[in-house]
């Protein structure tokens, strides 16, 4: 039905199509060259976009279900509010475990997300207009270097299980021999150059998050904009066990809310530049796209930022690993 088409619209019929059927259909269409998917009347279908290879764009109108956008690379996924044929309005939310182990270009959720958003993600930009649940950005990683993306995996597609094991063993033996010959420090230095261009994940939440935000994160940058002016826009155990990275929370953060092995840090000029860039990107992504009350909050933030950016940036609390500067 989509022979030669680069873009398709799929009507999920509210609950008429299962998530599994939709996932299989999208993968089949992607193999035929479709790069732009518009999904309408989506009501909790799971696995949307999961395993669909990039580069591609997916536009979801409605509620995106559990385990969507997982294991993707090079996709842009956007959710939008919609009104179903029966008149029921859906705010563009997404459910549990969205973006698990994913490397998207962008995932932009037009509503709120539940638990485990962007968990184990190695790279990508993640934005949520509303709020997040528990353990968002759990073990979020340190970036996918271009050298990994350039690997031609098709060379292994015809391997049997035995051939795969033999190839892995041979690669291990070669690596071990190099370490023995040149030393571990020299071995690390060789790979340090190859991963120098990696881009860690960036996760921006519009309203607030619950407990364990960025638990065990390993290089991620997280931002809570607190658009609705909550007294405390994050829960407890913030960044517990985080080994690398940083979090910026606009609002009050008590010492009792911090997780283990993290502390409050000093906002640097580089941090201010980074925050300014991310605030502008968030505004560009969601401006004039959502409900009026939410838009008013976003407008207020941007008006204050335009008038006195320093005053807005001073409202952010920075959280870093305990041994960071």
N, C-alpha and C positions, 0 to 999 in steps of 0.2 A: 504493500500500500504506500510505501515511502520510497520506492525506487527512484534514485536520483535526487531525492529531496535532502536539503541540508538542515531544514527545520521542520518540526512536527508539533502538533497540538494533540494531546491525549486527554480525553474526557474520562476521568476515573469514576464518574457516576455516583459520587458521594461514597457509598459503600458497595457499589456493584462490582468493583474490581478488587481482587486481593493484592496485597503488597508483593507477594511472591510472583504472581502473574505479571504485575507491572514491571518488576525488576527484570524478569526474563525478556519481556517485550523491549524494554529500553536497551538491554545488551544486544539483542538481535538488530535493532535499528541502528545502534552505534556501529556495529560491524558493517552495515550497509552505507555508512558514511554520514549519518545524521549527527550534527554537532550542536543543535539548539533544540532543547525540549521545553515545551510549555505544558504543564500539567494543571488541569482545571478540575474543580469539584473534588479536591483531595480531602479525605476525612479519616486520617489516622492510618493510611496505608504505610506499612513498614518497609524497610529495605530500599527506600527511594534513592536511586543513584549508587547504592552500595556495589562496589566492584565494577562500576561502569568506567571504562578507561577515558582519560582526557587526551587532548584538550576538548572540552565541551562545556556547555552552559545548560543549567537546569533551573527553570522558573516554576516554583510551586505555589499554587493559589489554594490556600486552605491550611489544614493541619497536617504536618509531616510526622509520620509515625516512628516508632522505636527502631533503633539501629539503622537509621538512614544515613547516607553520606559517609559510610565507613569504608576504609580501605580504598580510597580514591587518590588519584594523583593528577593534578592539572585541571581540576574542575572548578567552575564557579557555580554556586548554588544559592539562590535567593528565595525566601518565602515571603508571601504577600497575603494580606487580609483578603477575604472574599465573602460573598453572600451566596449561599447555596440556593438551588431552584425553589426550595420550600420556604425561603425567606430567612433562614437561620444564618447569622453572621459568624464567621470564624476569623480570629485575629492574626493568623499567620504564625501560630506557635509551632514548636517542635517538641517531641516527647523525649524519651530516655535514650542515652548513649548515642547521641548524634555526633557524627564526625569522628568516631572511634578509629584510632590508628590511621589517620588520614593526612594527606599532603595536598590540600586544595590550594588553588590560587586564592579563592575567597569562599567563605560560607557566611552569608548574611541572613540572620533570622529576624523577620519582621515583627515577631511577637516575643514570647518568652520561651525558655528551654527548661527542661527538667534536669534530673541528675546526670552526671558523667558526660556533660557536654565537652567535646574536644579532648577526651581522655586519650592518653598515649599518642597524641598527634606529634609527629616529628617536625612539621613545618606548616606554614600557611597563615592566612589572616582570617580570624573568626570574629564576627560582630553579632551582638544580640541587642536588639532595640529595647527589649524589656528586661526581665530578670532571669537569673540562673538558679539552679537547684544545688544539691550537695555534690561535693567532689568534682566540680567542673575543673577541667584542665589537669586532672590527675595524671601525674608522671608525664606531662607534656614535655617534648624533647628539645634537642639542641640544634635542630636544623638539618635539612637534607642538602648536601653539597651537589653541585652540578655534575661532578664526576660520577656520582651514583646514578643520576638520571641518564647519563650517556651510555650506560652499559646496555649492550644489545642482548637482551634475554632470549631472543628467538633462537640463538645458537644452542640453547638447552632444551628447546621445546620437544625434541624427539627422543630425549634420553629415557631409558628405562630406569627403574629404581636402582638397579645394580650399577648402572653407568653413572647415575647421579652420585651415589655413595663413593664410587671410585674417583670421580672428579674432585669431590670435596676433600677426600683424603689426600690426593695429590697436591691440591692447593695448600692444605695444612702443612704438609711435609716441606713444601717449598718455602713457606713463611717461616717455619721453625728453623730451617737451614739458614735463612737470611739473618734471623735473630742471633743464632749461634755464631755466625761468621762476623757480623758487624756490631753486635751488641743491641740491647733493647732500646737504648736512648736514640741511637741512629735510626732504628726501625720506626720509632714514634715520630721522629723528625720528618721522615719521608712522607708519612701519612698526614702529618700536620699541615703540610703545604697543600695537599690534595683537598682537605676539608675546610680550608681557610675562608672559602666563599659561602659557607653555609648560612642559611637565614633561619633563625629560630622562630617559633610560632609567636604570633601576637594575638591576644584575646581581649576584646573590648566589650564590656557589659554596660548597657545603658542605665539600668536602675540599681539593682543590688544582687548579691548572691547569698546563698546559705552557707553551711559549714564546709570546712576543709577545702577552700578554694586554693587551687594550685598545689595540692599536697604532693610532695616528692617531685616537684617540677625540676627540670634539668636544663635551664637556660631560657625559659619562656619569659615574655613580658606580658603582664596582665594589667588591665585598667578597669576600674569601676567608676563610672561617671556620675552616678547618684543623681540622675535627672529629677527625681521627685523629692530631693532634699530630705532623705531619711536621716534621722539622728545618727544611726550607725548602719551604713549600707552593706555590711558584710557580717557573716556569722562568726563562729568560733573556729579555732585551730587553723587560722589563716596561714597558708604556705608551710604547714607542718612538714618538716623533713626536706624542704627545698634545698638542693645543693648548688644551684646556679640560677640566675635570673633575677627578676625584680617585679614588684607589684606596686601600682599607684592607685590609692583609694581616696576619692574626693569626699571627705567627711571625717568624723571622729572615729578613731580606732584605739581602743583601750589595750593596755599591755596584756590583760587577761584574755584578749581575743587572739593573740598571736600563738602560732604553733611552736613546736620545738625547734631549736637551732636557728631561729630567725630573729631579726631586730628591726627597729626603725632606722632608716638611713637619711642621709642628707641629699636634698634635691640639687642636682648639678645643672649647669647650663646645658649640657648634652641631654639630660632628662627633660628639661623644659622644651628643648627643640623637638624631642621625640613626642612628648605629650601634645604639643601644638599640632604636629603633623597628624597624629592619630585622631585628635578631636575634629580636625578639618575633614579627614577621611570619613569619619563616622557621620558627620553632618551631610556630606556629599552623598553618602550611601542611602540615608533614610529620609532626607528632607522631602516634605510634601508627599510622603508615601503612606503615612499611618493616620490614626484617628486624631481628631482635633485637640483633645486634652493632652495627648502625648506630644503633638506638634508644638503646642504652646510651651511645654517644658523645654523642648529642644531649642526653640526660638529664644527663650530666656537665657539659656546657657550661652548661645552664640552671640547674643547682644552684649552680655557681660564680657565675653571673651574679646569681642571687637573693641569695646570701650576701654578695657583694662586687662589685657591678657595676664599680666603679672599677678593681679589679684586673684584671678581664677586658678592659676597654676599653684599659688601659695596654699590653696585649699587641699591639695593632694598630700597624703601621707605615703611615704615610700617605705617599702618593706624589702629587705634583702637577707641573704644567708648571714649567719652570725659572724662568719670569718671574712665577709666582704668589707670593702672600704666604705 
